[in-house]
Amino acid sequence: MGSLFPSQRLIAQGTSIEGSVVVERAQSPSIEMGGGGYQDKFGGNTNQEDSSLDDVLVWLEFQNRNQPEVKDTRKQRVLNQLDKRFEPRLIIIRAGDVVRILNSDPVYHNVFSLSKAKRFDVGRRSPGDFQEVKFNKPGVIDVFCDIHSDMHAVIVVAPKQTVAMQKLNSSGGFRFDAIPEGEYTLHFYALGDREASVEISTVDKENVALEPIRIGS
């Protein structure tokens, strides 16, 4: 179900926010990236059986960016390379978080991004090697391998004022509990830059039940 960051768990009262998401299977658009011939936005080895195309990220952030930052002590995020694919292909973190980019394959990988929110290149990494990368700026980070041009993942960096986040495995429901009173924006993201957002007020409300959110191709 929904997951609040540890600093919010002390709040006994608050609003619950719940809803469902319907993810329409997307067509693979073309993309031009420096450093290699990347076939499409999802990675050239993507096929219709790839369940990650149905995954969706949901996160709730204060509209007022002057709100205090929400601390997060969840376990370290890992973007793994296994069977010449990224695992997971879709990950959400908060600005300021560190991601360990790990090579679990028996071959070399060279992971990089040319995204505006974060440009990086971890260099050639041998089997079992890793590099930690810190993401300070909110945004959508497309990640590729310079050696295997059909590998692609996305790291979504949410603002520091994000109070709750969740990843849904295919179309399904979400729920965030004990949300403090305030004005929020609820964001949705699926691979292929498919996005949606809803403005929510929790003032004088015990529960906010949303109509199904559709994320199209």
KAVEN-V675843 format. One record per residue. N is the residue number from 0. RES is the residue in one letter. SS is DSSP state (H for helix, E for strand, - for the rest). PHI is phi in radians with two decimals (NA if undefined). Layout:
BEGIN
N;RES;SS;PHI
N;RES;SS;PHI
END
This chain:
BEGIN
0;M;-;NA
1;G;-;-1.15
2;S;E;-2.27
3;L;E;-1.62
4;F;-;-1.26
5;P;H;-0.93
6;S;H;-1.18
7;Q;H;-1.61
8;R;-;-1.24
9;L;-;-1.37
10;I;-;-1.44
11;A;-;-1.36
12;Q;-;-1.89
13;G;-;2.83
14;T;E;-1.74
15;S;E;-1.71
16;I;E;-2.15
17;E;E;-2.46
18;G;E;-3.12
19;S;E;-2.36
20;V;E;-2.23
21;V;E;-1.99
22;V;E;-1.82
23;E;-;-1.49
24;R;-;-1.08
25;A;-;-1.64
26;Q;-;-1.47
27;S;-;-1.48
28;P;-;-1.35
29;S;-;-1.41
30;I;-;-2.57
31;E;-;-1.90
32;M;-;-2.33
33;G;-;-1.24
34;G;-;1.58
35;G;-;3.00
36;G;-;-1.62
37;Y;-;-1.57
38;Q;-;-1.25
39;D;-;-2.83
40;K;-;-1.17
41;F;-;-1.69
42;G;-;1.74
43;G;-;-1.14
44;N;-;-1.59
45;T;-;-1.29
46;N;-;-2.35
47;Q;-;-1.18
48;E;-;-1.62
49;D;-;-1.30
50;S;H;-1.20
51;S;H;-1.13
52;L;H;-1.18
53;D;H;-1.72
54;D;-;-1.25
55;V;E;-2.49
56;L;E;-1.67
57;V;E;-2.24
58;W;E;-2.53
59;L;E;-2.05
60;E;E;-2.28
61;F;E;-1.05
62;Q;-;-1.24
63;N;-;-1.48
64;R;-;-1.26
65;N;-;-1.45
66;Q;-;-1.13
67;P;-;-1.06
68;E;-;-1.17
69;V;-;-1.69
70;K;-;-1.37
71;D;-;-2.31
72;T;-;-2.04
73;R;-;-1.12
74;K;-;-1.09
75;Q;-;-1.04
76;R;E;-1.41
77;V;E;-2.26
78;L;E;-1.82
79;N;E;-1.61
80;Q;E;-2.06
81;L;E;-2.53
82;D;-;0.99
83;K;-;1.01
84;R;E;-2.43
85;F;E;-1.49
86;E;E;-2.42
87;P;-;-1.40
88;R;-;-1.45
89;L;E;-2.38
90;I;E;-2.45
91;I;E;-2.13
92;I;E;-2.40
93;R;E;-1.83
94;A;-;-0.95
95;G;-;1.72
96;D;E;-1.36
97;V;E;-1.97
98;V;E;-2.00
99;R;E;-1.53
100;I;E;-1.68
101;L;E;-1.96
102;N;E;-1.78
103;S;-;-1.77
104;D;-;-1.58
105;P;-;-1.47
106;V;-;-2.27
107;Y;-;-1.30
108;H;E;-2.33
109;N;E;-2.38
110;V;E;-1.52
111;F;E;-2.66
112;S;E;-2.56
113;L;E;-1.93
114;S;E;-1.16
115;K;-;-1.08
116;A;-;-1.24
117;K;E;-2.87
118;R;E;-1.80
119;F;E;-2.73
120;D;E;-2.61
121;V;E;-1.46
122;G;E;1.36
123;R;E;-1.22
124;R;E;-2.06
125;S;-;-1.33
126;P;-;-0.93
127;G;-;1.52
128;D;-;-1.45
129;F;E;-2.61
130;Q;E;-2.47
131;E;E;-1.71
132;V;E;-2.18
133;K;E;-1.71
134;F;E;-2.03
135;N;-;-1.65
136;K;-;-1.99
137;P;-;-1.08
138;G;E;2.73
139;V;E;-1.83
140;I;E;-1.93
141;D;E;-1.44
142;V;E;-2.08
143;F;E;-2.33
144;C;E;-1.99
145;D;-;-1.29
146;I;-;-1.64
147;H;-;-2.03
148;S;-;-1.27
149;D;-;-1.68
150;M;-;-1.62
151;H;E;-2.64
152;A;E;-2.49
153;V;E;-2.27
154;I;E;-1.93
155;V;E;-1.68
156;V;E;-1.79
157;A;E;-1.50
158;P;-;-1.07
159;K;-;-1.17
160;Q;-;-1.53
161;T;E;-1.30
162;V;E;-1.69
163;A;E;-2.73
164;M;E;-2.66
165;Q;E;-2.74
166;K;E;-2.02
167;L;E;-1.73
168;N;-;-1.56
169;S;-;1.26
170;S;-;-1.05
171;G;E;-3.13
172;G;E;-1.80
173;F;E;-2.42
174;R;E;-2.71
175;F;E;-2.06
176;D;E;-1.95
177;A;E;0.96
178;I;E;-1.41
179;P;-;-1.09
180;E;-;-1.10
181;G;-;2.87
182;E;E;-1.89
183;Y;E;-2.31
184;T;E;-2.11
185;L;E;-1.73
186;H;E;-1.91
187;F;E;-2.32
188;Y;E;-2.54
189;A;E;-2.28
190;L;-;-0.91
191;G;-;1.62
192;D;-;0.97
193;R;E;-1.56
194;E;E;-2.36
195;A;E;-2.72
196;S;E;-2.64
197;V;E;-2.41
198;E;E;-1.53
199;I;E;-2.35
200;S;E;-1.98
201;T;-;-1.82
202;V;-;-1.16
203;D;-;1.03
204;K;-;-2.28
205;E;-;-1.65
206;N;E;-2.61
207;V;E;-2.10
208;A;E;-1.90
209;L;-;-1.65
210;E;-;-1.20
211;P;-;-0.94
212;I;E;-1.66
213;R;E;-1.78
214;I;E;-2.01
215;G;-;-1.57
216;S;-;-1.41
END
